[in-house]
């Protein structure tokens, strides 16, 4: 019943006939013209090239890149050691997938616990230091056995030129975070199937080496 009443109401509301009228043109009509986005980009690039802006941008990018190579971003959260402490680090890992040889033979199955030190030994100590700290640098250069010098701050290339030694940099703190190092100078050395990690508080005069 409600549906019938609704239909009736709609029928009464509509006009008996529908008439289409032409109201004519009520204003100027312009065609829709929109430049292609790629054409706009190309025009901008051409203008930048002509004005020399592209060359300036490239030179600035080159300058910044060289500056970052000469002096990488310091590793965050690393302080100078105020007290000495040591701990052991077990490098054993659980394999996430099968390890196979060149012919497909199974070497280690997924889930196997592997200690890299069983196959490859740490040939030299790892020394982590702040390259801008003269005392840490002097201490590191006095150490015996040609340890690997790894900076957490400083300019490795400049130090290589002036000290005639190879310096590395712990990019993004990968190694220090792995070993749990929060202060430098620090040393990582092999002790059997484990690694000994030490943060070393230097004397104020840096006369004594370890």
C-alpha positions as CSV (number, residue, x, y, z in Angstrom):
1,X,0.0,0.0,0.0
2,X,2.8,2.4,0.9
3,X,4.6,1.6,-2.4
4,X,1.4,2.4,-4.4
5,X,1.0,5.7,-2.6
6,X,4.7,6.6,-3.3
7,X,4.4,5.8,-7.0
8,X,1.2,7.9,-7.2
9,X,2.9,10.9,-5.5
10,X,5.8,10.8,-7.9
11,X,3.5,10.6,-10.8
12,X,1.6,13.7,-9.7
13,X,4.8,15.6,-9.1
14,X,6.1,15.0,-12.6
15,X,4.8,17.2,-15.5
16,X,2.6,15.5,-18.0
17,X,5.0,16.2,-20.8
18,X,8.7,17.1,-20.9
19,X,9.9,19.9,-23.2
20,X,13.5,20.4,-24.3
21,X,14.4,24.1,-24.7
22,X,17.4,25.7,-26.4
23,X,18.5,28.5,-24.2
24,X,21.2,29.6,-26.7
25,X,24.8,30.5,-26.0
26,X,25.2,32.4,-22.7
27,X,28.9,33.2,-22.9
28,X,32.2,32.7,-24.8
29,X,33.1,29.0,-24.9
30,X,36.8,28.2,-25.1
31,X,38.4,24.8,-26.0
32,X,40.0,22.9,-23.2
33,X,43.8,23.1,-23.7
34,X,46.2,21.5,-21.2
35,X,49.9,21.1,-21.7
36,X,51.2,17.6,-21.5
37,X,53.1,17.1,-18.2
38,X,56.1,15.5,-19.9
39,X,56.3,18.5,-22.2
40,X,56.3,20.9,-19.2
41,X,59.1,18.9,-17.6
42,X,61.1,18.9,-20.9
43,X,60.6,22.6,-21.3
44,X,61.8,23.2,-17.7
45,X,64.9,21.1,-18.2
46,X,65.8,22.9,-21.4
47,X,65.4,26.3,-19.6
48,X,67.5,25.1,-16.7
49,X,70.2,23.9,-19.1
50,X,70.2,27.2,-21.0
51,X,70.4,29.3,-17.8
52,X,73.3,27.2,-16.3
53,X,71.1,26.1,-13.4
54,X,71.7,22.4,-14.3
55,X,75.4,22.9,-14.1
56,X,75.2,24.6,-10.8
57,X,73.0,21.8,-9.3
58,X,75.5,19.2,-10.6
59,X,78.4,21.0,-9.1
60,X,76.7,21.3,-5.7
61,X,75.8,17.6,-5.8
62,X,79.4,16.8,-6.6
63,X,80.6,19.0,-3.8
64,X,78.3,17.4,-1.2
65,X,79.2,13.9,-2.4
66,X,82.9,14.5,-2.1
67,X,82.4,16.1,1.4
68,X,80.4,13.1,2.5
69,X,83.2,10.7,1.2
70,X,85.9,12.7,3.0
71,X,83.9,13.0,6.2
72,X,81.0,10.5,6.6
73,X,78.2,11.1,9.0
74,X,79.4,10.3,12.6
75,X,78.0,7.1,14.2
76,X,75.2,8.2,16.5
77,X,75.3,7.3,20.2
78,X,79.0,6.7,20.6
79,X,80.8,8.6,23.4
80,X,84.4,8.6,24.7
81,X,84.9,5.7,27.1
82,X,84.9,7.0,30.7
83,X,85.4,3.5,32.2
84,X,86.8,0.3,30.9
85,X,84.6,-2.8,30.4
86,X,84.8,-6.0,28.5
87,X,82.5,-8.8,27.4
88,X,82.4,-11.8,25.1
89,X,80.5,-11.9,21.8
90,X,79.4,-15.2,20.3
91,X,79.3,-14.8,16.5
92,X,77.3,-18.0,16.0
93,X,74.3,-17.6,13.7
94,X,71.3,-19.9,12.8
95,X,71.1,-20.3,9.0
96,X,67.8,-19.0,7.6
97,X,68.1,-21.2,4.4
98,X,70.1,-24.1,3.1
99,X,73.7,-23.4,2.0
100,X,74.7,-25.4,-1.0
101,X,77.9,-25.8,-3.0
102,X,78.5,-25.0,-6.7
103,X,77.1,-28.4,-7.7
104,X,74.1,-28.1,-5.5
105,X,75.3,-30.3,-2.8
106,X,74.1,-29.5,0.7
107,X,76.7,-27.9,2.9
108,X,74.5,-26.7,5.8
109,X,70.8,-27.2,6.2
110,X,68.5,-24.3,7.3
111,X,68.4,-24.0,11.0
112,X,72.0,-25.2,11.5
113,X,74.0,-23.1,13.9
114,X,77.3,-22.0,12.4
115,X,80.2,-20.1,14.0
116,X,82.2,-18.3,11.3
117,X,85.3,-18.5,13.5
118,X,85.4,-22.2,12.9
119,X,86.2,-21.5,9.3
120,X,87.8,-18.1,9.2
121,X,89.9,-16.5,12.0
122,X,90.0,-12.8,12.8
123,X,93.5,-12.0,11.4
124,X,93.9,-8.7,13.2
125,X,92.2,-6.9,16.1
126,X,89.6,-4.3,15.3
127,X,90.1,-0.9,16.9
128,X,87.2,1.5,16.9
129,X,88.0,5.2,17.6
130,X,87.0,8.8,17.1
131,X,89.4,10.1,14.4
132,X,89.0,13.7,15.7
133,X,90.3,12.7,19.1
134,X,94.1,13.2,19.1
135,X,94.5,10.9,22.2
136,X,92.5,8.1,20.7
137,X,94.3,8.4,17.4
138,X,97.8,8.3,19.1
139,X,96.8,5.3,21.2
140,X,95.5,3.4,18.2
141,X,98.6,4.1,16.1
142,X,100.8,2.7,19.0
143,X,99.1,-0.7,19.1
144,X,101.1,-3.7,17.9
145,X,100.0,-6.2,15.2
146,X,98.7,-3.8,12.6
147,X,95.1,-3.8,13.8
148,X,92.3,-2.5,11.6
149,X,91.5,1.1,12.5
150,X,87.8,1.8,12.2
151,X,86.5,5.3,12.7
152,X,83.1,6.2,14.2
153,X,83.8,9.9,13.5
154,X,86.4,11.8,11.5
155,X,87.9,12.0,8.1
156,X,89.4,8.6,7.0
157,X,90.8,9.7,3.7
158,X,92.6,12.6,5.2
159,X,94.1,10.4,7.9
160,X,95.2,7.9,5.3
161,X,97.1,10.6,3.4
162,X,98.7,12.1,6.5
163,X,99.4,8.9,8.5
164,X,100.1,6.5,5.6
165,X,97.9,3.9,7.2
166,X,94.6,2.4,6.0
167,X,91.5,3.7,7.9
168,X,88.0,2.3,7.7
169,X,84.7,3.9,8.7
170,X,81.8,2.1,10.5
171,X,79.1,3.3,8.1
172,X,75.8,3.8,9.9
173,X,77.2,2.1,13.0
174,X,76.8,-1.4,11.5
175,X,79.7,-3.0,13.4
176,X,79.4,-1.0,16.7
177,X,75.7,-1.9,17.0
178,X,76.5,-5.5,16.2
179,X,79.1,-5.8,18.9
180,X,77.1,-3.6,21.4
181,X,79.9,-0.9,21.5
182,X,78.7,2.4,22.9
183,X,82.0,4.1,23.8
184,X,85.4,4.4,22.1
185,X,88.2,3.6,21.9
186,X,87.2,-0.1,21.7
187,X,88.9,-3.3,20.7
188,X,87.5,-6.5,19.2
189,X,89.8,-9.5,19.3
190,X,89.4,-13.3,18.8
191,X,89.5,-15.5,21.9
192,X,89.0,-19.1,20.6
193,X,85.5,-19.5,19.2
194,X,84.3,-16.2,20.6
195,X,85.3,-12.5,20.4
196,X,86.3,-10.3,23.3
197,X,85.0,-6.8,23.1
198,X,86.6,-4.1,25.2
199,X,85.8,-0.4,25.7
200,X,89.0,1.2,27.0
201,X,89.1,4.4,29.2
202,X,92.4,6.1,28.2
203,X,94.5,8.0,30.8
204,X,94.2,11.7,30.5
205,X,97.7,11.9,29.1
206,X,97.2,8.9,26.8
207,X,100.8,7.8,27.7
208,X,99.9,4.2,28.5
209,X,98.9,1.9,25.8
210,X,97.0,-1.4,26.1
